[in-house]
Amino acid sequence: MKNVKVNAYQRGLVFKNGTYQRMLTEGSYWFWGNEVVKLYEITQAFNAPVELNILLQDTALAEALIVLEVKDNEIALQYKNGLLEAVLTAGRYAFWKGAVNYEFVKADTGKIEITEPIERNVLLHRLVAPFVRTVSVESYEKAVLFIDGKFVQVLQPGVYYWWKNAIAVHIGKIDTRQQQLEINGQEILTRDKAALRINAWAQYKVADIEKALLQNKEYEKQLYIAFQLVLREYIAGFGFDELLEKKEALTPFVLQQVKEKAETLGVEVTGFGIRDIVLPGDVKEIMNQVLVAEKKAQANTIMRREETASTRSLLNTAKLMEENAMLWKLKEMEYVEKIADKISNISVSGNGVLIEQLKEIFVPKK
């Protein structure tokens, strides 16, 4: 015979010749040699040594256990004394009652939506996270949700959680902020066959995500082509000189023409402009020559205008001097003064006639 002691937080299962007999609670027991007792801590999960259904035929043991069945496409969150301890996948589990407070939250992971009462911090827990898909839509974004290739809904900014399973989930995001489109290096012929290179820009933002992503493919490329075609249409309708005169009307024309096409793409165009117009080398040289000729003509006109004014002024002065002898004499003295400013010394030689002549010039008669 042998003695087996079962402590307060233990349970014992008695097997005779490999066959389950009964469950032992706290106490001391004597057994014959062909009986085996297996002891279990009731603070731990119960791992059945044989088929659990056989053991559950014992009513006492069945009442002492919590039996949990987790089906395919299910998980169970196991809480021990209020704390998440494990995530149980498909299978059958047993736990002892009494010493530990167990709680379980079962979830159907065969669907997409998380409808079970599970808090966000639990979904982000390291034990649960492998079973969850997480998608973030920023405040400047919108997104479309596809499940098994089918459009389901538009997602507003926020964080979304779905169960991770065999169902295909795809998220298409779009930036709703204003964006810049560069339209550079456009080689365009005017009506008179002048080849121009146009560099332009456009600003836009997505207004309807369903049109942009569901009804159109590569909406940005389509918008680029729309601007390109309208720009060519406008420039090809004018000769080079006409185009330079009407370049201010280019921007409103392009915006008006592209607006309707942009609406079908789910896009709102907010701005457009020409960065620069690059002329061919020969045209640029001719334009420079024309500019130089125009400036020369303007300079000649100004010079002739000034000469005419100067001649008119001299004529008026001459008329006044002819009518007034004193004015003539003052003018004469003015010229003599100017000459004297440039002469430092005067050497006089000869008879007194020269002196008398200088006196007549510099000394007014009384």
C-alpha contacts under 8 A as a table, 3 or more apart, distances in Angstrom:
res1	aa1	res2	aa2	distance
1	M	30	W	6.46
1	M	31	F	5.39
1	M	32	W	4.62
1	M	33	G	5.91
2	K	30	W	5.44
2	K	31	F	5.31
2	K	32	W	6.50
2	K	33	G	7.10
3	N	28	S	6.92
3	N	29	Y	5.51
3	N	30	W	4.42
3	N	31	F	6.41
4	V	28	S	5.75
4	V	29	Y	5.10
4	V	30	W	6.27
4	V	31	F	7.71
4	V	37	V	7.63
5	K	26	E	7.70
5	K	27	G	5.89
5	K	28	S	4.31
5	K	29	Y	6.23
6	V	10	Q	5.92
6	V	11	R	6.50
6	V	12	G	6.71
6	V	24	L	7.36
6	V	25	T	6.53
6	V	26	E	4.83
6	V	27	G	5.15
6	V	28	S	6.15
6	V	39	L	7.41
7	N	10	Q	5.28
7	N	11	R	7.75
7	N	26	E	5.21
7	N	27	G	6.63
8	A	25	T	7.82
8	A	26	E	5.16
8	A	27	G	7.95
9	Y	26	E	7.60
9	Y	41	E	6.10
9	Y	42	I	5.69
9	Y	43	T	7.27
9	Y	99	A	7.49
10	Q	25	T	7.05
10	Q	26	E	6.83
10	Q	39	L	6.53
10	Q	40	Y	5.46
10	Q	41	E	4.70
10	Q	42	I	5.54
11	R	23	M	6.98
11	R	24	L	5.68
11	R	25	T	5.22
11	R	26	E	6.99
11	R	39	L	5.69
11	R	40	Y	5.27
11	R	41	E	6.65
11	R	42	I	6.77
12	G	23	M	5.59
12	G	24	L	4.65
12	G	25	T	6.58
12	G	37	V	6.04
12	G	38	K	5.37
12	G	39	L	4.37
12	G	40	Y	6.19
13	L	20	Y	7.27
13	L	21	Q	7.46
13	L	22	R	5.99
13	L	23	M	4.66
13	L	24	L	6.14
13	L	37	V	5.47
13	L	38	K	5.21
13	L	39	L	6.57
14	V	20	Y	6.01
14	V	21	Q	5.36
14	V	22	R	5.46
14	V	23	M	6.28
14	V	24	L	7.41
14	V	35	E	6.80
14	V	36	V	5.72
14	V	37	V	4.50
14	V	38	K	6.61
15	F	18	G	5.41
15	F	19	T	5.07
15	F	20	Y	4.41
15	F	21	Q	5.45
15	F	22	R	7.66
15	F	35	E	5.73
15	F	36	V	5.12
15	F	37	V	6.24
16	K	19	T	5.16
16	K	20	Y	6.52
16	K	21	Q	6.67
16	K	34	N	6.01
16	K	35	E	4.49
16	K	36	V	6.26
17	N	34	N	6.32
17	N	35	E	6.74
20	Y	55	L	7.13
22	R	58	D	7.16
22	R	61	L	7.98
23	M	60	A	7.30
23	M	61	L	6.32
24	L	27	G	7.89
31	F	35	E	6.27
32	W	35	E	5.86
33	G	36	V	7.87
40	Y	44	Q	7.95
40	Y	46	F	7.35
41	E	44	Q	5.67
42	I	45	A	7.27
42	I	46	F	7.64
42	I	95	F	7.73
42	I	96	W	5.20
42	I	97	K	7.36
42	I	98	G	7.86
42	I	99	A	6.68
42	I	100	V	7.98
43	T	96	W	7.04
43	T	99	A	6.02
43	T	100	V	5.98
44	Q	95	F	7.09
44	Q	96	W	7.28
45	A	93	Y	7.99
45	A	94	A	6.30
45	A	95	F	4.62
45	A	96	W	6.60
46	F	93	Y	7.67
46	F	94	A	5.30
46	F	95	F	5.15
46	F	96	W	6.53
47	N	93	Y	7.90
47	N	94	A	7.07
48	A	51	E	6.74
48	A	52	L	5.85
50	V	54	I	7.45
50	V	55	L	7.57
51	E	54	I	5.61
51	E	55	L	6.95
52	L	55	L	5.18
52	L	56	L	6.19
53	N	56	L	5.09
53	N	57	Q	6.65
54	I	57	Q	5.57
54	I	58	D	7.91
55	L	58	D	5.89
55	L	61	L	7.15
55	L	62	A	7.61
56	L	59	T	6.64
56	L	61	L	6.31
56	L	62	A	4.89
57	Q	62	A	7.18
58	D	61	L	5.40
58	D	62	A	6.15
59	T	62	A	5.00
59	T	63	E	6.15
60	A	63	E	5.31
60	A	64	A	6.37
61	L	64	A	5.03
61	L	65	L	6.45
62	A	65	L	5.44
62	A	66	I	7.90
63	E	66	I	7.82
64	A	96	W	6.08
64	A	97	K	5.67
65	L	94	A	6.23
65	L	95	F	5.51
65	L	96	W	4.70
65	L	97	K	5.60
66	I	94	A	5.42
66	I	95	F	5.02
66	I	96	W	6.16
66	I	97	K	6.38
67	V	92	R	7.21
67	V	93	Y	5.70
67	V	94	A	4.44
67	V	95	F	6.58
68	L	92	R	5.79
68	L	93	Y	5.06
68	L	94	A	6.20
69	E	90	A	7.61
69	E	91	G	6.03
69	E	92	R	4.55
69	E	93	Y	6.36
70	V	74	E	6.02
70	V	75	I	6.38
70	V	76	A	6.77
70	V	88	L	7.40
70	V	89	T	6.39
70	V	90	A	4.69
70	V	91	G	5.19
70	V	92	R	6.22
70	V	106	K	7.77
71	K	74	E	5.42
71	K	75	I	7.75
71	K	89	T	7.87
71	K	90	A	4.97
71	K	91	G	6.55
72	D	89	T	7.87
72	D	90	A	5.21
73	N	90	A	7.34
73	N	108	D	6.06
73	N	109	T	5.13
73	N	110	G	4.81
74	E	89	T	6.52
74	E	90	A	6.37
74	E	106	K	6.92
74	E	107	A	5.59
74	E	108	D	4.66
74	E	109	T	5.28
74	E	110	G	6.99
75	I	87	V	6.59
75	I	88	L	5.49
75	I	89	T	4.73
75	I	90	A	6.65
75	I	106	K	5.80
75	I	107	A	5.44
75	I	108	D	6.78
75	I	109	T	6.92
76	A	87	V	5.65
76	A	88	L	4.92
76	A	89	T	6.60
76	A	104	F	6.16
76	A	105	V	5.38
76	A	106	K	4.20
76	A	107	A	6.16
77	L	84	L	6.95
77	L	85	E	7.85
77	L	86	A	6.22
77	L	87	V	4.72
77	L	88	L	6.34
77	L	104	F	5.44
77	L	105	V	5.02
77	L	106	K	6.32
78	Q	84	L	5.90
78	Q	85	E	5.75
78	Q	86	A	5.22
78	Q	87	V	5.98
78	Q	88	L	7.02
78	Q	102	Y	7.12
78	Q	103	E	6.04
78	Q	104	F	4.82
78	Q	105	V	6.88
79	Y	82	G	5.47
79	Y	83	L	5.00
79	Y	84	L	4.31
79	Y	85	E	5.51
79	Y	86	A	7.27
79	Y	102	Y	5.73
79	Y	103	E	4.97
79	Y	104	F	6.06
80	K	83	L	5.22
80	K	84	L	6.33
80	K	85	E	6.08
80	K	100	V	6.89
80	K	101	N	5.97
80	K	102	Y	4.93
80	K	103	E	6.60
81	N	100	V	6.50
81	N	101	N	4.97
81	N	102	Y	6.24
81	N	103	E	7.85
82	G	101	N	7.70
82	G	102	Y	7.76
82	G	103	E	7.45
86	A	127	L	6.76
87	V	127	L	6.41
87	V	128	V	6.80
88	L	91	G	7.83
96	W	99	A	7.75
96	W	100	V	7.84
97	K	100	V	6.78
97	K	101	N	7.69
98	G	101	N	7.12
106	K	116	E	7.92
107	A	116	E	6.25
108	D	111	K	6.47
109	T	112	I	7.07
109	T	163	W	5.55
109	T	164	K	7.06
109	T	165	N	6.71
110	G	163	W	7.72
110	G	165	N	6.48
111	K	114	I	7.89
111	K	163	W	6.85
111	K	165	N	7.77
111	K	167	I	7.92
112	I	162	W	5.25
112	I	163	W	5.17
112	I	164	K	7.37
112	I	165	N	7.79
112	I	167	I	7.52
113	E	161	Y	7.66
113	E	162	W	5.31
113	E	163	W	6.51
114	I	161	Y	7.14
114	I	162	W	5.83
114	I	163	W	6.39
118	I	122	V	6.53
118	I	123	L	6.98
119	E	122	V	5.36
119	E	123	L	6.51
120	R	123	L	5.02
120	R	124	L	6.36
121	N	124	L	5.15
121	N	125	H	6.25
122	V	125	H	4.94
122	V	128	V	6.89
123	L	128	V	5.59
123	L	129	A	5.82
123	L	132	V	6.97
124	L	128	V	6.54
124	L	129	A	5.17
125	H	128	V	5.35
125	H	129	A	5.72
126	R	129	A	5.37
126	R	130	P	7.38
127	L	130	P	6.93
128	V	131	F	5.69
128	V	132	V	6.90
129	A	132	V	5.15
129	A	133	R	7.77
130	P	133	R	7.99
130	P	164	K	7.81
131	F	163	W	6.05
131	F	164	K	5.17
131	F	165	N	7.79
132	V	161	Y	6.57
132	V	162	W	5.73
132	V	163	W	4.65
132	V	164	K	4.95
133	R	161	Y	5.63
133	R	162	W	5.09
133	R	163	W	5.87
133	R	164	K	5.41
134	T	159	V	7.16
134	T	160	Y	5.80
134	T	161	Y	4.79
134	T	162	W	6.70
135	V	159	V	5.80
135	V	160	Y	5.21
135	V	161	Y	6.60
136	S	157	P	7.58
136	S	158	G	5.95
136	S	159	V	4.45
136	S	160	Y	6.34
137	V	141	E	5.99
137	V	142	K	6.55
137	V	143	A	6.90
137	V	155	L	7.58
137	V	156	Q	6.98
137	V	157	P	4.67
137	V	158	G	5.17
137	V	159	V	6.21
137	V	173	K	7.65
138	E	141	E	5.19
138	E	142	K	7.65
138	E	157	P	5.24
138	E	158	G	6.48
139	S	157	P	5.02
139	S	158	G	7.35
140	Y	157	P	7.46
140	Y	175	D	6.15
140	Y	176	T	5.66
140	Y	177	R	6.19
141	E	156	Q	7.61
141	E	157	P	6.35
141	E	173	K	6.68
141	E	174	I	5.61
141	E	175	D	4.72
141	E	176	T	5.45
141	E	177	R	7.83
142	K	154	V	7.22
142	K	155	L	6.00
142	K	156	Q	5.46
142	K	157	P	6.26
142	K	173	K	5.82
142	K	174	I	5.55
142	K	175	D	6.78
142	K	176	T	6.94
142	K	209	I	7.27
143	A	154	V	5.73
143	A	155	L	4.91
143	A	156	Q	6.76
143	A	171	I	6.45
143	A	172	G	5.31
143	A	173	K	4.19
143	A	174	I	6.11
143	A	209	I	7.60
144	V	151	F	7.21
144	V	152	V	7.55
144	V	153	Q	5.91
144	V	154	V	4.48
144	V	155	L	5.72
144	V	171	I	5.76
144	V	172	G	5.14
144	V	173	K	6.56
144	V	209	I	7.76
144	V	210	E	7.67
145	L	151	F	5.94
145	L	152	V	5.56
145	L	153	Q	5.49
145	L	154	V	6.27
145	L	155	L	6.84
145	L	169	V	7.34
145	L	170	H	6.13
145	L	171	I	4.98
145	L	172	G	6.71
146	F	149	G	5.38
146	F	150	K	4.99
146	F	151	F	4.39
146	F	152	V	5.62
146	F	153	Q	7.65
146	F	169	V	5.79
146	F	170	H	5.06
146	F	171	I	6.30
147	I	150	K	5.24
147	I	151	F	6.58
147	I	152	V	6.71
147	I	167	I	7.13
147	I	168	A	5.76
147	I	169	V	4.72
147	I	170	H	6.50
148	D	167	I	6.26
148	D	168	A	4.80
148	D	169	V	6.27
149	G	168	A	7.27
149	G	169	V	7.63
149	G	170	H	7.53
154	V	210	E	7.87
164	K	167	I	7.86
165	N	168	A	8.00
172	G	213	L	7.77
174	I	206	V	7.87
174	I	209	I	7.20
175	D	206	V	7.37
176	T	205	K	5.87
176	T	206	V	5.39
176	T	207	A	7.27
177	R	205	K	5.90
177	R	206	V	7.61
178	Q	203	Q	6.64
178	Q	204	Y	5.54
178	Q	205	K	4.62
178	Q	206	V	7.93
179	Q	203	Q	5.61
179	Q	204	Y	5.42
179	Q	205	K	5.89
180	Q	201	W	7.14
180	Q	202	A	5.93
180	Q	203	Q	4.70
180	Q	204	Y	6.64
181	L	201	W	5.74
181	L	202	A	5.05
181	L	203	Q	6.07
181	L	204	Y	7.71
181	L	224	Y	7.40
182	E	199	N	7.99
182	E	200	A	6.41
182	E	201	W	4.71
182	E	202	A	6.55
183	I	186	Q	7.29
183	I	199	N	5.98
183	I	200	A	4.96
183	I	201	W	5.47
183	I	202	A	7.56
183	I	224	Y	7.14
183	I	227	F	7.96
183	I	228	Q	7.39
184	N	198	I	6.52
184	N	199	N	4.23
184	N	200	A	5.86
184	N	201	W	7.74
185	G	197	R	5.80
185	G	198	I	5.81
185	G	199	N	5.62
186	Q	196	L	7.84
186	Q	197	R	5.26
186	Q	198	I	4.95
186	Q	199	N	6.54
186	Q	228	Q	7.73
187	E	195	A	6.71
187	E	196	L	5.74
187	E	197	R	4.61
187	E	198	I	6.62
188	I	195	A	5.75
188	I	196	L	5.31
188	I	197	R	6.30
188	I	198	I	7.45
188	I	232	R	6.22
188	I	235	I	7.23
188	I	236	A	7.31
189	L	192	D	7.69
189	L	193	K	5.22
189	L	194	A	5.40
189	L	195	A	4.55
189	L	196	L	6.17
189	L	235	I	7.28
189	L	236	A	5.97
190	T	193	K	5.09
190	T	194	A	5.23
190	T	195	A	6.59
190	T	196	L	7.52
190	T	235	I	5.62
190	T	236	A	4.46
190	T	237	G	6.84
190	T	238	F	5.93
190	T	239	G	5.44
190	T	240	F	6.02
191	R	194	A	7.43
191	R	235	I	7.65
191	R	236	A	5.08
191	R	237	G	5.76
191	R	238	F	5.20
191	R	239	G	4.74
191	R	240	F	7.36
192	D	238	F	7.68
192	D	239	G	5.07
192	D	240	F	6.67
193	K	239	G	7.88
194	A	239	G	7.88
194	A	240	F	6.48
195	A	279	L	7.22
195	A	280	P	6.69
196	L	277	I	6.74
196	L	278	V	5.97
196	L	279	L	5.41
196	L	280	P	6.79
197	R	277	I	5.85
197	R	278	V	4.95
197	R	279	L	6.66
198	I	274	I	7.32
198	I	275	R	7.80
198	I	276	D	6.24
198	I	277	I	4.89
198	I	278	V	6.40
199	N	274	I	6.14
199	N	275	R	5.39
199	N	276	D	5.43
199	N	277	I	6.54
200	A	272	F	7.51
200	A	273	G	5.72
200	A	274	I	4.26
200	A	275	R	4.98
200	A	276	D	7.06
201	W	272	F	5.74
201	W	273	G	5.57
201	W	274	I	6.49
201	W	275	R	6.91
202	A	269	V	7.53
202	A	270	T	7.71
202	A	271	G	5.50
202	A	272	F	4.26
202	A	273	G	6.55
203	Q	269	V	6.05
203	Q	270	T	5.43
203	Q	271	G	4.86
203	Q	272	F	6.32
204	Y	267	V	6.74
204	Y	268	E	5.56
204	Y	269	V	4.26
204	Y	270	T	5.18
204	Y	271	G	6.92
205	K	267	V	5.83
205	K	268	E	5.50
205	K	269	V	6.67
205	K	270	T	7.52
206	V	209	I	6.59
206	V	212	A	7.31
206	V	266	G	6.05
206	V	267	V	4.46
206	V	268	E	6.16
207	A	266	G	5.52
207	A	267	V	5.26
207	A	268	E	6.01
208	D	211	K	5.58
208	D	212	A	6.28
208	D	266	G	4.47
208	D	267	V	6.71
209	I	212	A	4.96
209	I	213	L	5.94
209	I	214	L	7.76
209	I	266	G	6.47
210	E	213	L	5.47
210	E	214	L	5.16
210	E	215	Q	6.80
210	E	266	G	7.44
211	K	214	L	5.53
211	K	215	Q	4.82
211	K	216	N	6.36
211	K	264	T	7.01
211	K	265	L	5.77
211	K	266	G	4.86
212	A	215	Q	6.25
212	A	216	N	5.54
212	A	217	K	7.61
212	A	219	Y	5.97
212	A	265	L	5.23
212	A	266	G	4.92
212	A	267	V	7.15
213	L	216	N	5.72
213	L	217	K	6.65
213	L	218	E	7.91
213	L	219	Y	7.57
214	L	217	K	7.65
215	Q	265	L	7.73
216	N	219	Y	5.85
216	N	265	L	6.44
218	E	221	K	5.51
218	E	222	Q	6.56
219	Y	222	Q	5.03
219	Y	223	L	6.12
219	Y	265	L	6.05
220	E	223	L	5.10
220	E	224	Y	6.24
221	K	224	Y	5.04
221	K	225	I	6.32
222	Q	225	I	5.15
222	Q	226	A	6.22
223	L	226	A	5.04
223	L	227	F	6.41
223	L	261	K	7.79
223	L	262	A	6.57
223	L	265	L	7.72
224	Y	227	F	5.35
224	Y	228	Q	6.20
225	I	228	Q	4.88
225	I	229	L	6.11
226	A	229	L	5.36
226	A	230	V	6.29
226	A	258	V	6.32
226	A	261	K	7.20
227	F	230	V	5.33
227	F	231	L	6.02
227	F	254	V	7.13
227	F	258	V	6.43
228	Q	231	L	5.23
228	Q	232	R	6.30
229	L	232	R	5.16
229	L	233	E	6.12
230	V	233	E	4.96
230	V	234	Y	6.27
230	V	254	V	6.05
230	V	257	Q	6.84
230	V	258	V	7.21
231	L	234	Y	5.37
231	L	235	I	6.31
231	L	254	V	6.53
232	R	235	I	5.31
232	R	236	A	5.85
233	E	236	A	5.41
233	E	237	G	6.42
234	Y	237	G	5.43
234	Y	238	F	7.35
234	Y	250	L	7.25
234	Y	253	F	7.94
234	Y	254	V	7.95
235	I	238	F	5.82
235	I	243	L	6.94
236	A	239	G	7.67
238	F	242	E	5.73
238	F	243	L	5.57
239	G	242	E	5.17
239	G	243	L	5.99
240	F	243	L	5.13
240	F	244	L	6.45
241	D	244	L	5.25
241	D	245	E	6.45
242	E	245	E	5.09
242	E	246	K	6.16
243	L	246	K	5.10
243	L	247	K	5.62
244	L	247	K	5.35
245	E	248	E	7.80
246	K	249	A	5.62
246	K	250	L	7.18
247	K	250	L	5.29
248	E	251	T	6.78
249	A	252	P	5.89
249	A	253	F	6.27
250	L	253	F	5.26
250	L	254	V	6.20
251	T	254	V	5.31
251	T	255	L	6.22
251	T	272	F	6.28
251	T	273	G	6.01
251	T	274	I	7.68
252	P	255	L	5.15
252	P	256	Q	6.06
253	F	256	Q	5.29
253	F	257	Q	6.20
254	V	257	Q	5.21
254	V	258	V	6.02
254	V	272	F	7.79
255	L	258	V	5.33
255	L	259	K	5.93
255	L	269	V	7.47
255	L	271	G	7.48
255	L	272	F	6.80
256	Q	259	K	5.36
256	Q	260	E	7.64
257	Q	260	E	6.65
257	Q	261	K	7.70
258	V	261	K	5.36
258	V	262	A	6.02
258	V	269	V	7.97
259	K	262	A	5.11
259	K	263	E	6.33
259	K	268	E	7.37
259	K	269	V	6.59
260	E	263	E	5.27
260	E	264	T	6.80
261	K	264	T	5.39
261	K	265	L	6.67
262	A	265	L	5.03
262	A	266	G	6.38
262	A	267	V	5.04
262	A	268	E	6.21
262	A	269	V	6.86
263	E	266	G	5.02
263	E	267	V	5.48
263	E	268	E	6.48
264	T	267	V	7.49
274	I	277	I	7.56
279	L	283	V	6.23
279	L	284	K	5.70
280	P	283	V	5.37
280	P	284	K	6.04
281	G	284	K	5.12
281	G	285	E	6.24
282	D	285	E	5.11
282	D	286	I	6.29
283	V	286	I	5.10
283	V	287	M	6.10
284	K	287	M	5.06
284	K	288	N	6.22
285	E	288	N	5.09
285	E	289	Q	6.29
286	I	289	Q	5.02
286	I	290	V	6.17
287	M	290	V	5.07
287	M	291	L	6.12
288	N	291	L	5.02
288	N	292	V	6.16
289	Q	292	V	5.08
289	Q	293	A	6.12
290	V	293	A	5.08
290	V	294	E	6.11
291	L	294	E	5.12
291	L	295	K	6.22
292	V	295	K	5.15
292	V	296	K	6.16
293	A	296	K	5.08
293	A	297	A	6.14
294	E	297	A	5.13
294	E	298	Q	6.20
295	K	298	Q	5.04
295	K	299	A	6.15
296	K	299	A	4.98
296	K	300	N	6.17
297	A	300	N	5.13
297	A	301	T	6.18
298	Q	301	T	5.14
298	Q	302	I	6.27
299	A	302	I	5.15
299	A	303	M	6.18
300	N	303	M	5.03
300	N	304	R	6.12
301	T	304	R	5.22
301	T	305	R	6.11
302	I	305	R	5.03
302	I	306	E	6.20
303	M	306	E	5.11
303	M	307	E	6.12
304	R	307	E	5.02
304	R	308	T	6.08
305	R	308	T	5.21
305	R	309	A	6.26
306	E	309	A	5.05
306	E	310	S	6.08
307	E	310	S	5.00
307	E	311	T	6.09
308	T	311	T	5.14
308	T	312	R	6.09
309	A	312	R	5.10
309	A	313	S	6.18
310	S	313	S	5.06
310	S	314	L	6.30
311	T	314	L	5.08
311	T	315	L	6.16
312	R	315	L	5.08
312	R	316	N	6.28
313	S	316	N	5.19
313	S	317	T	6.24
314	L	317	T	5.01
314	L	318	A	6.12
315	L	318	A	5.11
315	L	319	K	6.30
316	N	319	K	5.20
316	N	320	L	6.38
317	T	320	L	5.19
317	T	321	M	6.21
318	A	321	M	5.10
318	A	322	E	6.08
319	K	322	E	5.12
319	K	323	E	6.42
320	L	323	E	5.26
320	L	324	N	6.14
320	L	327	L	7.51
321	M	324	N	5.07
321	M	325	A	6.37
321	M	326	M	7.92
321	M	327	L	5.43
321	M	328	W	4.87
322	E	325	A	6.86
322	E	328	W	7.30
324	N	327	L	5.42
324	N	328	W	6.59
325	A	328	W	5.01
325	A	329	K	6.25
326	M	329	K	5.00
326	M	330	L	6.21
327	L	330	L	5.04
327	L	331	K	6.17
328	W	331	K	5.14
328	W	332	E	6.17
329	K	332	E	4.94
329	K	333	M	6.23
330	L	333	M	5.06
330	L	334	E	6.14
331	K	334	E	4.95
331	K	335	Y	6.42
332	E	335	Y	5.35
332	E	336	V	6.31
333	M	336	V	4.90
333	M	337	E	5.99
333	M	361	I	7.86
333	M	362	F	7.46
334	E	337	E	5.06
334	E	338	K	6.31
335	Y	338	K	5.07
335	Y	339	I	6.23
336	V	339	I	5.02
336	V	340	A	6.02
337	E	340	A	4.94
337	E	341	D	6.20
338	K	341	D	5.22
338	K	342	K	6.94
339	I	342	K	5.52
339	I	343	I	6.71
340	A	343	I	5.04
340	A	344	S	7.59
341	D	344	S	7.50
343	I	346	I	7.33
348	V	354	L	7.97
350	G	353	V	7.75
350	G	354	L	6.91
351	N	354	L	6.49
351	N	355	I	7.77
352	G	355	I	5.18
352	G	356	E	6.28
353	V	356	E	5.13
353	V	357	Q	6.30
354	L	357	Q	5.02
354	L	358	L	6.35
355	I	358	L	5.18
355	I	359	K	6.14
356	E	359	K	4.99
356	E	360	E	6.20
357	Q	360	E	5.08
357	Q	361	I	6.41
358	L	361	I	5.01
358	L	362	F	6.18
359	K	362	F	5.34
359	K	363	V	5.34
360	E	363	V	5.61
360	E	364	P	6.82
360	E	365	K	7.51
361	I	364	P	7.30
